[in-house]
């Protein structure tokens, strides 16, 4: 019985982790190396990354 509860908890934890990280269909996740305070430079960096 304890094994079933542990497996359910691990599965639920994995599901919650994936939801929090944003792994859903139709989304693109970019991990930028730099931080941008200027919106135009950020948009240019995203465009470069996507191409």
ModelCIF file with pLDDT and N, C-alpha, C, O atoms, coordinates in Angstrom:
data_MODEL
#
_entry.id   MODEL 
#
_entity.id                         1 
_entity.type                       polymer 
_entity.pdbx_number_of_molecules   1 
#
_entity_poly.entity_id                      1 
_entity_poly.type                           'polypeptide(L)' 
_entity_poly.nstd_linkage                   no 
_entity_poly.nstd_monomer                   no 
_entity_poly.pdbx_seq_one_letter_code       
;(UNK)(UNK)(UNK)(UNK)(UNK)(UNK)(UNK)(UNK)(UNK)(UNK)(UNK)(UNK)(UNK)(UNK)(UNK)(UNK)
(UNK)(UNK)(UNK)(UNK)(UNK)(UNK)(UNK)(UNK)(UNK)(UNK)(UNK)(UNK)(UNK)(UNK)(UNK)(UNK)
(UNK)(UNK)(UNK)(UNK)(UNK)(UNK)(UNK)(UNK)(UNK)(UNK)(UNK)(UNK)(UNK)(UNK)(UNK)(UNK)
(UNK)(UNK)(UNK)
;
_entity_poly.pdbx_seq_one_letter_code_can   XXXXXXXXXXXXXXXXXXXXXXXXXXXXXXXXXXXXXXXXXXXXXXXXXXX 
_entity_poly.pdbx_strand_id                 A 
#
loop_
_entity_poly_seq.entity_id 
_entity_poly_seq.num 
_entity_poly_seq.mon_id 
_entity_poly_seq.hetero 
1 1  UNK n 
1 2  UNK n 
1 3  UNK n 
1 4  UNK n 
1 5  UNK n 
1 6  UNK n 
1 7  UNK n 
1 8  UNK n 
1 9  UNK n 
1 10 UNK n 
1 11 UNK n 
1 12 UNK n 
1 13 UNK n 
1 14 UNK n 
1 15 UNK n 
1 16 UNK n 
1 17 UNK n 
1 18 UNK n 
1 19 UNK n 
1 20 UNK n 
1 21 UNK n 
1 22 UNK n 
1 23 UNK n 
1 24 UNK n 
1 25 UNK n 
1 26 UNK n 
1 27 UNK n 
1 28 UNK n 
1 29 UNK n 
1 30 UNK n 
1 31 UNK n 
1 32 UNK n 
1 33 UNK n 
1 34 UNK n 
1 35 UNK n 
1 36 UNK n 
1 37 UNK n 
1 38 UNK n 
1 39 UNK n 
1 40 UNK n 
1 41 UNK n 
1 42 UNK n 
1 43 UNK n 
1 44 UNK n 
1 45 UNK n 
1 46 UNK n 
1 47 UNK n 
1 48 UNK n 
1 49 UNK n 
1 50 UNK n 
1 51 UNK n 
#
_struct_asym.id          A 
_struct_asym.entity_id   1 
#
loop_
_ma_qa_metric.id 
_ma_qa_metric.mode 
_ma_qa_metric.name 
_ma_qa_metric.software_group_id 
_ma_qa_metric.type 
1 global pLDDT . pLDDT 
2 local  pLDDT . pLDDT 
#
_ma_qa_metric_global.metric_id      1 
_ma_qa_metric_global.metric_value   83.14 
_ma_qa_metric_global.model_id       1 
_ma_qa_metric_global.ordinal_id     1 
#
loop_
_ma_qa_metric_local.label_asym_id 
_ma_qa_metric_local.label_comp_id 
_ma_qa_metric_local.label_seq_id 
_ma_qa_metric_local.metric_id 
_ma_qa_metric_local.metric_value 
_ma_qa_metric_local.model_id 
_ma_qa_metric_local.ordinal_id 
A UNK 1  2 87.00 1 1  
A UNK 2  2 92.00 1 2  
A UNK 3  2 94.00 1 3  
A UNK 4  2 94.00 1 4  
A UNK 5  2 95.00 1 5  
A UNK 6  2 96.00 1 6  
A UNK 7  2 96.00 1 7  
A UNK 8  2 96.00 1 8  
A UNK 9  2 96.00 1 9  
A UNK 10 2 96.00 1 10 
A UNK 11 2 95.00 1 11 
A UNK 12 2 95.00 1 12 
A UNK 13 2 94.00 1 13 
A UNK 14 2 91.00 1 14 
A UNK 15 2 89.00 1 15 
A UNK 16 2 88.00 1 16 
A UNK 17 2 86.00 1 17 
A UNK 18 2 80.00 1 18 
A UNK 19 2 79.00 1 19 
A UNK 20 2 79.00 1 20 
A UNK 21 2 75.00 1 21 
A UNK 22 2 68.00 1 22 
A UNK 23 2 66.00 1 23 
A UNK 24 2 66.00 1 24 
A UNK 25 2 68.00 1 25 
A UNK 26 2 70.00 1 26 
A UNK 27 2 72.00 1 27 
A UNK 28 2 72.00 1 28 
A UNK 29 2 72.00 1 29 
A UNK 30 2 71.00 1 30 
A UNK 31 2 72.00 1 31 
A UNK 32 2 71.00 1 32 
A UNK 33 2 72.00 1 33 
A UNK 34 2 77.00 1 34 
A UNK 35 2 82.00 1 35 
A UNK 36 2 80.00 1 36 
A UNK 37 2 83.00 1 37 
A UNK 38 2 83.00 1 38 
A UNK 39 2 84.00 1 39 
A UNK 40 2 87.00 1 40 
A UNK 41 2 85.00 1 41 
A UNK 42 2 84.00 1 42 
A UNK 43 2 85.00 1 43 
A UNK 44 2 88.00 1 44 
A UNK 45 2 86.00 1 45 
A UNK 46 2 84.00 1 46 
A UNK 47 2 87.00 1 47 
A UNK 48 2 86.00 1 48 
A UNK 49 2 81.00 1 49 
A UNK 50 2 82.00 1 50 
A UNK 51 2 83.00 1 51 
#
loop_
_atom_site.group_PDB 
_atom_site.id 
_atom_site.type_symbol 
_atom_site.label_atom_id 
_atom_site.label_alt_id 
_atom_site.label_comp_id 
_atom_site.label_asym_id 
_atom_site.label_entity_id 
_atom_site.label_seq_id 
_atom_site.pdbx_PDB_ins_code 
_atom_site.Cartn_x 
_atom_site.Cartn_y 
_atom_site.Cartn_z 
_atom_site.occupancy 
_atom_site.B_iso_or_equiv 
_atom_site.pdbx_formal_charge 
_atom_site.auth_seq_id 
_atom_site.auth_comp_id 
_atom_site.auth_asym_id 
_atom_site.auth_atom_id 
_atom_site.pdbx_PDB_model_num 
ATOM 1   N N  . UNK A 1 1  ? 0.827  -1.198 0.000   1.00 87.00 ? 1  UNK A N  1 
ATOM 2   C CA . UNK A 1 1  ? 0.000  0.000  0.000   1.00 87.00 ? 1  UNK A CA 1 
ATOM 3   C C  . UNK A 1 1  ? 0.871  1.262  0.000   1.00 87.00 ? 1  UNK A C  1 
ATOM 4   O O  . UNK A 1 1  ? 0.575  2.233  -0.695  1.00 87.00 ? 1  UNK A O  1 
ATOM 5   N N  . UNK A 1 2  ? 1.938  1.230  0.784   1.00 92.00 ? 2  UNK A N  1 
ATOM 6   C CA . UNK A 1 2  ? 2.815  2.401  0.843   1.00 92.00 ? 2  UNK A CA 1 
ATOM 7   C C  . UNK A 1 2  ? 3.499  2.657  -0.494  1.00 92.00 ? 2  UNK A C  1 
ATOM 8   O O  . UNK A 1 2  ? 3.741  3.803  -0.872  1.00 92.00 ? 2  UNK A O  1 
ATOM 9   N N  . UNK A 1 3  ? 3.806  1.575  -1.203  1.00 94.00 ? 3  UNK A N  1 
ATOM 10  C CA . UNK A 1 3  ? 4.448  1.707  -2.510  1.00 94.00 ? 3  UNK A CA 1 
ATOM 11  C C  . UNK A 1 3  ? 3.525  2.417  -3.499  1.00 94.00 ? 3  UNK A C  1 
ATOM 12  O O  . UNK A 1 3  ? 3.980  3.240  -4.292  1.00 94.00 ? 3  UNK A O  1 
ATOM 13  N N  . UNK A 1 4  ? 2.250  2.105  -3.454  1.00 94.00 ? 4  UNK A N  1 
ATOM 14  C CA . UNK A 1 4  ? 1.278  2.746  -4.342  1.00 94.00 ? 4  UNK A CA 1 
ATOM 15  C C  . UNK A 1 4  ? 1.190  4.239  -4.031  1.00 94.00 ? 4  UNK A C  1 
ATOM 16  O O  . UNK A 1 4  ? 1.142  5.059  -4.948  1.00 94.00 ? 4  UNK A O  1 
ATOM 17  N N  . UNK A 1 5  ? 1.169  4.591  -2.773  1.00 95.00 ? 5  UNK A N  1 
ATOM 18  C CA . UNK A 1 5  ? 1.099  5.997  -2.373  1.00 95.00 ? 5  UNK A CA 1 
ATOM 19  C C  . UNK A 1 5  ? 2.358  6.737  -2.811  1.00 95.00 ? 5  UNK A C  1 
ATOM 20  O O  . UNK A 1 5  ? 2.281  7.876  -3.270  1.00 95.00 ? 5  UNK A O  1 
ATOM 21  N N  . UNK A 1 6  ? 3.499  6.103  -2.672  1.00 96.00 ? 6  UNK A N  1 
ATOM 22  C CA . UNK A 1 6  ? 4.764  6.721  -3.091  1.00 96.00 ? 6  UNK A CA 1 
ATOM 23  C C  . UNK A 1 6  ? 4.773  6.943  -4.603  1.00 96.00 ? 6  UNK A C  1 
ATOM 24  O O  . UNK A 1 6  ? 5.179  8.005  -5.073  1.00 96.00 ? 6  UNK A O  1 
ATOM 25  N N  . UNK A 1 7  ? 4.326  5.942  -5.363  1.00 96.00 ? 7  UNK A N  1 
ATOM 26  C CA . UNK A 1 7  ? 4.289  6.079  -6.821  1.00 96.00 ? 7  UNK A CA 1 
ATOM 27  C C  . UNK A 1 7  ? 3.314  7.170  -7.258  1.00 96.00 ? 7  UNK A C  1 
ATOM 28  O O  . UNK A 1 7  ? 3.609  7.925  -8.185  1.00 96.00 ? 7  UNK A O  1 
ATOM 29  N N  . UNK A 1 8  ? 2.183  7.260  -6.614  1.00 96.00 ? 8  UNK A N  1 
ATOM 30  C CA . UNK A 1 8  ? 1.222  8.322  -6.928  1.00 96.00 ? 8  UNK A CA 1 
ATOM 31  C C  . UNK A 1 8  ? 1.816  9.685  -6.598  1.00 96.00 ? 8  UNK A C  1 
ATOM 32  O O  . UNK A 1 8  ? 1.657  10.628 -7.372  1.00 96.00 ? 8  UNK A O  1 
ATOM 33  N N  . UNK A 1 9  ? 2.492  9.804  -5.472  1.00 96.00 ? 9  UNK A N  1 
ATOM 34  C CA . UNK A 1 9  ? 3.110  11.078 -5.079  1.00 96.00 ? 9  UNK A CA 1 
ATOM 35  C C  . UNK A 1 9  ? 4.201  11.480 -6.071  1.00 96.00 ? 9  UNK A C  1 
ATOM 36  O O  . UNK A 1 9  ? 4.309  12.655 -6.421  1.00 96.00 ? 9  UNK A O  1 
ATOM 37  N N  . UNK A 1 10 ? 4.999  10.536 -6.521  1.00 96.00 ? 10 UNK A N  1 
ATOM 38  C CA . UNK A 1 10 ? 6.052  10.840 -7.500  1.00 96.00 ? 10 UNK A CA 1 
ATOM 39  C C  . UNK A 1 10 ? 5.432  11.281 -8.821  1.00 96.00 ? 10 UNK A C  1 
ATOM 40  O O  . UNK A 1 10 ? 5.880  12.256 -9.425  1.00 96.00 ? 10 UNK A O  1 
ATOM 41  N N  . UNK A 1 11 ? 4.400  10.563 -9.270  1.00 95.00 ? 11 UNK A N  1 
ATOM 42  C CA . UNK A 1 11 ? 3.722  10.942 -10.512 1.00 95.00 ? 11 UNK A CA 1 
ATOM 43  C C  . UNK A 1 11 ? 3.091  12.318 -10.419 1.00 95.00 ? 11 UNK A C  1 
ATOM 44  O O  . UNK A 1 11 ? 3.196  13.113 -11.352 1.00 95.00 ? 11 UNK A O  1 
ATOM 45  N N  . UNK A 1 12 ? 2.439  12.606 -9.308  1.00 95.00 ? 12 UNK A N  1 
ATOM 46  C CA . UNK A 1 12 ? 1.827  13.921 -9.111  1.00 95.00 ? 12 UNK A CA 1 
ATOM 47  C C  . UNK A 1 12 ? 2.891  15.012 -9.052  1.00 95.00 ? 12 UNK A C  1 
ATOM 48  O O  . UNK A 1 12 ? 2.701  16.096 -9.603  1.00 95.00 ? 12 UNK A O  1 
ATOM 49  N N  . UNK A 1 13 ? 3.996  14.732 -8.396  1.00 94.00 ? 13 UNK A N  1 
ATOM 50  C CA . UNK A 1 13 ? 5.092  15.705 -8.325  1.00 94.00 ? 13 UNK A CA 1 
ATOM 51  C C  . UNK A 1 13 ? 5.669  15.998 -9.700  1.00 94.00 ? 13 UNK A C  1 
ATOM 52  O O  . UNK A 1 13 ? 5.968  17.148 -10.021 1.00 94.00 ? 13 UNK A O  1 
ATOM 53  N N  . UNK A 1 14 ? 5.825  14.961 -10.507 1.00 91.00 ? 14 UNK A N  1 
ATOM 54  C CA . UNK A 1 14 ? 6.337  15.143 -11.866 1.00 91.00 ? 14 UNK A CA 1 
ATOM 55  C C  . UNK A 1 14 ? 5.370  15.971 -12.703 1.00 91.00 ? 14 UNK A C  1 
ATOM 56  O O  . UNK A 1 14 ? 5.796  16.848 -13.454 1.00 91.00 ? 14 UNK A O  1 
ATOM 57  N N  . UNK A 1 15 ? 4.069  15.699 -12.580 1.00 89.00 ? 15 UNK A N  1 
ATOM 58  C CA . UNK A 1 15 ? 3.057  16.455 -13.312 1.00 89.00 ? 15 UNK A CA 1 
ATOM 59  C C  . UNK A 1 15 ? 3.087  17.936 -12.912 1.00 89.00 ? 15 UNK A C  1 
ATOM 60  O O  . UNK A 1 15 ? 3.040  18.811 -13.777 1.00 89.00 ? 15 UNK A O  1 
ATOM 61  N N  . UNK A 1 16 ? 3.165  18.215 -11.634 1.00 88.00 ? 16 UNK A N  1 
ATOM 62  C CA . UNK A 1 16 ? 3.203  19.603 -11.150 1.00 88.00 ? 16 UNK A CA 1 
ATOM 63  C C  . UNK A 1 16 ? 4.477  20.288 -11.619 1.00 88.00 ? 16 UNK A C  1 
ATOM 64  O O  . UNK A 1 16 ? 4.444  21.450 -12.022 1.00 88.00 ? 16 UNK A O  1 
ATOM 65  N N  . UNK A 1 17 ? 5.604  19.575 -11.571 1.00 86.00 ? 17 UNK A N  1 
ATOM 66  C CA . UNK A 1 17 ? 6.873  20.148 -12.036 1.00 86.00 ? 17 UNK A CA 1 
ATOM 67  C C  . UNK A 1 17 ? 6.788  20.541 -13.506 1.00 86.00 ? 17 UNK A C  1 
ATOM 68  O O  . UNK A 1 17 ? 7.235  21.625 -13.878 1.00 86.00 ? 17 UNK A O  1 
ATOM 69  N N  . UNK A 1 18 ? 6.221  19.678 -14.347 1.00 80.00 ? 18 UNK A N  1 
ATOM 70  C CA . UNK A 1 18 ? 6.094  19.979 -15.770 1.00 80.00 ? 18 UNK A CA 1 
ATOM 71  C C  . UNK A 1 18 ? 5.177  21.174 -15.993 1.00 80.00 ? 18 UNK A C  1 
ATOM 72  O O  . UNK A 1 18 ? 5.449  21.992 -16.872 1.00 80.00 ? 18 UNK A O  1 
ATOM 73  N N  . UNK A 1 19 ? 4.111  21.298 -15.231 1.00 79.00 ? 19 UNK A N  1 
ATOM 74  C CA . UNK A 1 19 ? 3.188  22.434 -15.371 1.00 79.00 ? 19 UNK A CA 1 
ATOM 75  C C  . UNK A 1 19 ? 3.890  23.735 -14.974 1.00 79.00 ? 19 UNK A C  1 
ATOM 76  O O  . UNK A 1 19 ? 3.736  24.756 -15.645 1.00 79.00 ? 19 UNK A O  1 
ATOM 77  N N  . UNK A 1 20 ? 4.656  23.696 -13.892 1.00 79.00 ? 20 UNK A N  1 
ATOM 78  C CA . UNK A 1 20 ? 5.342  24.902 -13.436 1.00 79.00 ? 20 UNK A CA 1 
ATOM 79  C C  . UNK A 1 20 ? 6.443  25.325 -14.399 1.00 79.00 ? 20 UNK A C  1 
ATOM 80  O O  . UNK A 1 20 ? 6.697  26.519 -14.556 1.00 79.00 ? 20 UNK A O  1 
ATOM 81  N N  . UNK A 1 21 ? 7.089  24.384 -15.033 1.00 75.00 ? 21 UNK A N  1 
ATOM 82  C CA . UNK A 1 21 ? 8.163  24.709 -15.983 1.00 75.00 ? 21 UNK A CA 1 
ATOM 83  C C  . UNK A 1 21 ? 7.622  25.157 -17.330 1.00 75.00 ? 21 UNK A C  1 
ATOM 84  O O  . UNK A 1 21 ? 8.367  25.714 -18.137 1.00 75.00 ? 21 UNK A O  1 
ATOM 85  N N  . UNK A 1 22 ? 6.333  24.925 -17.590 1.00 68.00 ? 22 UNK A N  1 
ATOM 86  C CA . UNK A 1 22 ? 5.733  25.418 -18.816 1.00 68.00 ? 22 UNK A CA 1 
ATOM 87  C C  . UNK A 1 22 ? 5.769  24.466 -19.981 1.00 68.00 ? 22 UNK A C  1 
ATOM 88  O O  . UNK A 1 22 ? 5.648  24.901 -21.126 1.00 68.00 ? 22 UNK A O  1 
ATOM 89  N N  . UNK A 1 23 ? 5.932  23.180 -19.733 1.00 66.00 ? 23 UNK A N  1 
ATOM 90  C CA . UNK A 1 23 ? 5.968  22.209 -20.821 1.00 66.00 ? 23 UNK A CA 1 
ATOM 91  C C  . UNK A 1 23 ? 4.545  21.863 -21.251 1.00 66.00 ? 23 UNK A C  1 
ATOM 92  O O  . UNK A 1 23 ? 4.016  20.814 -20.882 1.00 66.00 ? 23 UNK A O  1 
ATOM 93  N N  . UNK A 1 24 ? 3.936  22.743 -22.026 1.00 66.00 ? 24 UNK A N  1 
ATOM 94  C CA . UNK A 1 24 ? 2.614  22.496 -22.567 1.00 66.00 ? 24 UNK A CA 1 
ATOM 95  C C  . UNK A 1 24 ? 2.696  22.638 -24.064 1.00 66.00 ? 24 UNK A C  1 
ATOM 96  O O  . UNK A 1 24 ? 3.617  23.272 -24.579 1.00 66.00 ? 24 UNK A O  1 
ATOM 97  N N  . UNK A 1 25 ? 1.757  22.066 -24.765 1.00 68.00 ? 25 UNK A N  1 
ATOM 98  C CA . UNK A 1 25 ? 1.770  22.147 -26.215 1.00 68.00 ? 25 UNK A CA 1 
ATOM 99  C C  . UNK A 1 25 ? 1.535  23.580 -26.658 1.00 68.00 ? 25 UNK A C  1 
ATOM 100 O O  . UNK A 1 25 ? 0.761  24.320 -26.051 1.00 68.00 ? 25 UNK A O  1 
ATOM 101 N N  . UNK A 1 26 ? 2.221  23.956 -27.732 1.00 70.00 ? 26 UNK A N  1 
ATOM 102 C CA . UNK A 1 26 ? 2.008  25.276 -28.305 1.00 70.00 ? 26 UNK A CA 1 
ATOM 103 C C  . UNK A 1 26 ? 2.847  26.372 -27.674 1.00 70.00 ? 26 UNK A C  1 
ATOM 104 O O  . UNK A 1 26 ? 2.640  27.548 -27.972 1.00 70.00 ? 26 UNK A O  1 
ATOM 105 N N  . UNK A 1 27 ? 3.785  26.021 -26.814 1.00 72.00 ? 27 UNK A N  1 
ATOM 106 C CA . UNK A 1 27 ? 4.614  27.044 -26.189 1.00 72.00 ? 27 UNK A CA 1 
ATOM 107 C C  . UNK A 1 27 ? 6.073  26.835 -26.577 1.00 72.00 ? 27 UNK A C  1 
ATOM 108 O O  . UNK A 1 27 ? 6.549  25.709 -26.721 1.00 72.00 ? 27 UNK A O  1 
ATOM 109 N N  . UNK A 1 28 ? 6.757  27.952 -26.739 1.00 72.00 ? 28 UNK A N  1 
ATOM 110 C CA . UNK A 1 28 ? 8.179  27.924 -27.021 1.00 72.00 ? 28 UNK A CA 1 
ATOM 111 C C  . UNK A 1 28 ? 8.889  28.512 -25.807 1.00 72.00 ? 28 UNK A C  1 
ATOM 112 O O  . UNK A 1 28 ? 8.550  29.606 -25.355 1.00 72.00 ? 28 UNK A O  1 
ATOM 113 N N  . UNK A 1 29 ? 9.859  27.797 -25.287 1.00 72.00 ? 29 UNK A N  1 
ATOM 114 C CA . UNK A 1 29 ? 10.597 28.251 -24.115 1.00 72.00 ? 29 UNK A CA 1 
ATOM 115 C C  . UNK A 1 29 ? 12.005 28.611 -24.550 1.00 72.00 ? 29 UNK A C  1 
ATOM 116 O O  . UNK A 1 29 ? 12.716 27.782 -25.119 1.00 72.00 ? 29 UNK A O  1 
ATOM 117 N N  . UNK A 1 30 ? 12.409 29.845 -24.284 1.00 71.00 ? 30 UNK A N  1 
ATOM 118 C CA . UNK A 1 30 ? 13.763 30.297 -24.590 1.00 71.00 ? 30 UNK A CA 1 
ATOM 119 C C  . UNK A 1 30 ? 14.512 30.532 -23.289 1.00 71.00 ? 30 UNK A C  1 
ATOM 120 O O  . UNK A 1 30 ? 13.988 31.142 -22.358 1.00 71.00 ? 30 UNK A O  1 
ATOM 121 N N  . UNK A 1 31 ? 15.717 30.053 -23.237 1.00 72.00 ? 31 UNK A N  1 
ATOM 122 C CA . UNK A 1 31 ? 16.578 30.346 -22.099 1.00 72.00 ? 31 UNK A CA 1 
ATOM 123 C C  . UNK A 1 31 ? 17.679 31.261 -22.608 1.00 72.00 ? 31 UNK A C  1 
ATOM 124 O O  . UNK A 1 31 ? 18.589 30.827 -23.314 1.00 72.00 ? 31 UNK A O  1 
ATOM 125 N N  . UNK A 1 32 ? 17.585 32.520 -22.243 1.00 71.00 ? 32 UNK A N  1 
ATOM 126 C CA . UNK A 1 32 ? 18.536 33.525 -22.713 1.00 71.00 ? 32 UNK A CA 1 
ATOM 127 C C  . UNK A 1 32 ? 19.765 33.525 -21.799 1.00 71.00 ? 32 UNK A C  1 
ATOM 128 O O  . UNK A 1 32 ? 19.657 33.310 -20.592 1.00 71.00 ? 32 UNK A O  1 
ATOM 129 N N  . UNK A 1 33 ? 20.924 33.768 -22.394 1.00 72.00 ? 33 UNK A N  1 
ATOM 130 C CA . UNK A 1 33 ? 22.158 33.827 -21.623 1.00 72.00 ? 33 UNK A CA 1 
ATOM 131 C C  . UNK A 1 33 ? 22.313 35.165 -20.898 1.00 72.00 ? 33 UNK A C  1 
ATOM 132 O O  . UNK A 1 33 ? 22.965 35.241 -19.857 1.00 72.00 ? 33 UNK A O  1 
ATOM 133 N N  . UNK A 1 34 ? 21.717 36.205 -21.447 1.00 77.00 ? 34 UNK A N  1 
ATOM 134 C CA . UNK A 1 34 ? 21.846 37.539 -20.864 1.00 77.00 ? 34 UNK A CA 1 
ATOM 135 C C  . UNK A 1 34 ? 20.486 38.046 -20.410 1.00 77.00 ? 34 UNK A C  1 
ATOM 136 O O  . UNK A 1 34 ? 19.443 37.544 -20.830 1.00 77.00 ? 34 UNK A O  1 
ATOM 137 N N  . UNK A 1 35 ? 20.520 39.057 -19.537 1.00 82.00 ? 35 UNK A N  1 
ATOM 138 C CA . UNK A 1 35 ? 19.291 39.723 -19.113 1.00 82.00 ? 35 UNK A CA 1 
ATOM 139 C C  . UNK A 1 35 ? 19.215 41.063 -19.830 1.00 82.00 ? 35 UNK A C  1 
ATOM 140 O O  . UNK A 1 35 ? 20.226 41.738 -20.022 1.00 82.00 ? 35 UNK A O  1 
ATOM 141 N N  . UNK A 1 36 ? 18.007 41.434 -20.222 1.00 80.00 ? 36 UNK A N  1 
ATOM 142 C CA . UNK A 1 36 ? 17.810 42.666 -20.972 1.00 80.00 ? 36 UNK A CA 1 
ATOM 143 C C  . UNK A 1 36 ? 16.837 43.570 -20.226 1.00 80.00 ? 36 UNK A C  1 
ATOM 144 O O  . UNK A 1 36 ? 15.741 43.149 -19.855 1.00 80.00 ? 36 UNK A O  1 
ATOM 145 N N  . UNK A 1 37 ? 17.250 44.814 -20.011 1.00 83.00 ? 37 UNK A N  1 
ATOM 146 C CA . UNK A 1 37 ? 16.342 45.780 -19.397 1.00 83.00 ? 37 UNK A CA 1 
ATOM 147 C C  . UNK A 1 37 ? 15.642 46.620 -20.464 1.00 83.00 ? 37 UNK A C  1 
ATOM 148 O O  . UNK A 1 37 ? 14.584 47.196 -20.211 1.00 83.00 ? 37 UNK A O  1 
ATOM 149 N N  . UNK A 1 38 ? 16.229 46.687 -21.643 1.00 83.00 ? 38 UNK A N  1 
ATOM 150 C CA . UNK A 1 38 ? 15.632 47.430 -22.752 1.00 83.00 ? 38 UNK A CA 1 
ATOM 151 C C  . UNK A 1 38 ? 14.764 46.475 -23.573 1.00 83.00 ? 38 UNK A C  1 
ATOM 152 O O  . UNK A 1 38 ? 15.242 45.443 -24.043 1.00 83.00 ? 38 UNK A O  1 
ATOM 153 N N  . UNK A 1 39 ? 13.494 46.822 -23.742 1.00 84.00 ? 39 UNK A N  1 
ATOM 154 C CA . UNK A 1 39 ? 12.552 45.946 -24.437 1.00 84.00 ? 39 UNK A CA 1 
ATOM 155 C C  . UNK A 1 39 ? 12.948 45.700 -25.889 1.00 84.00 ? 39 UNK A C  1 
ATOM 156 O O  . UNK A 1 39 ? 12.789 44.583 -26.382 1.00 84.00 ? 39 UNK A O  1 
ATOM 157 N N  . UNK A 1 40 ? 13.455 46.706 -26.577 1.00 87.00 ? 40 UNK A N  1 
ATOM 158 C CA . UNK A 1 40 ? 13.798 46.521 -27.992 1.00 87.00 ? 40 UNK A CA 1 
ATOM 159 C C  . UNK A 1 40 ? 14.986 45.566 -28.154 1.00 87.00 ? 40 UNK A C  1 
ATOM 160 O O  . UNK A 1 40 ? 14.996 44.741 -29.067 1.00 87.00 ? 40 UNK A O  1 
ATOM 161 N N  . UNK A 1 41 ? 15.980 45.675 -27.277 1.00 85.00 ? 41 UNK A N  1 
ATOM 162 C CA . UNK A 1 41 ? 17.115 44.754 -27.344 1.00 85.00 ? 41 UNK A CA 1 
ATOM 163 C C  . UNK A 1 41 ? 16.674 43.328 -27.020 1.00 85.00 ? 41 UNK A C  1 
ATOM 164 O O  . UNK A 1 41 ? 17.184 42.366 -27.594 1.00 85.00 ? 41 UNK A O  1 
ATOM 165 N N  . UNK A 1 42 ? 15.730 43.203 -26.103 1.00 84.00 ? 42 UNK A N  1 
ATOM 166 C CA . UNK A 1 42 ? 15.208 41.882 -25.754 1.00 84.00 ? 42 UNK A CA 1 
ATOM 167 C C  . UNK A 1 42 ? 14.482 41.260 -26.941 1.00 84.00 ? 42 UNK A C  1 
ATOM 168 O O  . UNK A 1 42 ? 14.669 40.078 -27.233 1.00 84.00 ? 42 UNK A O  1 
ATOM 169 N N  . UNK A 1 43 ? 13.665 42.038 -27.619 1.00 85.00 ? 43 UNK A N  1 
ATOM 170 C CA . UNK A 1 43 ? 12.920 41.539 -28.782 1.00 85.00 ? 43 UNK A CA 1 
ATOM 171 C C  . UNK A 1 43 ? 13.889 41.129 -29.888 1.00 85.00 ? 43 UNK A C  1 
ATOM 172 O O  . UNK A 1 43 ? 13.695 40.101 -30.536 1.00 85.00 ? 43 UNK A O  1 
ATOM 173 N N  . UNK A 1 44 ? 14.925 41.929 -30.102 1.00 88.00 ? 44 UNK A N  1 
ATOM 174 C CA . UNK A 1 44 ? 15.925 41.579 -31.119 1.00 88.00 ? 44 UNK A CA 1 
ATOM 175 C C  . UNK A 1 44 ? 16.636 40.271 -30.766 1.00 88.00 ? 44 UNK A C  1 
ATOM 176 O O  . UNK A 1 44 ? 16.884 39.440 -31.640 1.00 88.00 ? 44 UNK A O  1 
ATOM 177 N N  . UNK A 1 45 ? 16.962 40.092 -29.487 1.00 86.00 ? 45 UNK A N  1 
ATOM 178 C CA . UNK A 1 45 ? 17.646 38.864 -29.048 1.00 86.00 ? 45 UNK A CA 1 
ATOM 179 C C  . UNK A 1 45 ? 16.737 37.646 -29.232 1.00 86.00 ? 45 UNK A C  1 
ATOM 180 O O  . UNK A 1 45 ? 17.205 36.579 -29.628 1.00 86.00 ? 45 UNK A O  1 
ATOM 181 N N  . UNK A 1 46 ? 15.459 37.798 -28.949 1.00 84.00 ? 46 UNK A N  1 
ATOM 182 C CA . UNK A 1 46 ? 14.512 36.693 -29.133 1.00 84.00 ? 46 UNK A CA 1 
ATOM 183 C C  . UNK A 1 46 ? 14.385 36.355 -30.611 1.00 84.00 ? 46 UNK A C  1 
ATOM 184 O O  . UNK A 1 46 ? 14.350 35.181 -30.979 1.00 84.00 ? 46 UNK A O  1 
ATOM 185 N N  . UNK A 1 47 ? 14.317 37.361 -31.450 1.00 87.00 ? 47 UNK A N  1 
ATOM 186 C CA . UNK A 1 47 ? 14.222 37.127 -32.891 1.00 87.00 ? 47 UNK A CA 1 
ATOM 187 C C  . UNK A 1 47 ? 15.462 36.407 -33.417 1.00 87.00 ? 47 UNK A C  1 
ATOM 188 O O  . UNK A 1 47 ? 15.355 35.495 -34.237 1.00 87.00 ? 47 UNK A O  1 
ATOM 189 N N  . UNK A 1 48 ? 16.646 36.824 -32.939 1.00 86.00 ? 48 UNK A N  1 
ATOM 190 C CA . UNK A 1 48 ? 17.886 36.139 -33.340 1.00 86.00 ? 48 UNK A CA 1 
ATOM 191 C C  . UNK A 1 48 ? 17.871 34.690 -32.884 1.00 86.00 ? 48 UNK A C  1 
ATOM 192 O O  . UNK A 1 48 ? 18.284 33.799 -33.626 1.00 86.00 ? 48 UNK A O  1 
ATOM 193 N N  . UNK A 1 49 ? 17.400 34.451 -31.672 1.00 81.00 ? 49 UNK A N  1 
ATOM 194 C CA . UNK A 1 49 ? 17.387 33.095 -31.124 1.00 81.00 ? 49 UNK A CA 1 
ATOM 195 C C  . UNK A 1 49 ? 16.434 32.201 -31.906 1.00 81.00 ? 49 UNK A C  1 
ATOM 196 O O  . UNK A 1 49 ? 16.721 31.023 -32.122 1.00 81.00 ? 49 UNK A O  1 
ATOM 197 N N  . UNK A 1 50 ? 15.318 32.749 -32.326 1.00 82.00 ? 50 UNK A N  1 
ATOM 198 C CA . UNK A 1 50 ? 14.326 31.943 -33.044 1.00 82.00 ? 50 UNK A CA 1 
ATOM 199 C C  . UNK A 1 50 ? 14.752 31.655 -34.487 1.00 82.00 ? 50 UNK A C  1 
ATOM 200 O O  . UNK A 1 50 ? 14.300 30.677 -35.082 1.00 82.00 ? 50 UNK A O  1 
ATOM 201 N N  . UNK A 1 51 ? 15.612 32.494 -35.048 1.00 83.00 ? 51 UNK A N  1 
ATOM 202 C CA . UNK A 1 51 ? 16.061 32.254 -36.433 1.00 83.00 ? 51 UNK A CA 1 
ATOM 203 C C  . UNK A 1 51 ? 17.324 31.485 -36.415 1.00 83.00 ? 51 UNK A C  1 
ATOM 204 O O  . UNK A 1 51 ? 17.873 31.176 -37.473 1.00 83.00 ? 51 UNK A O  1 
#
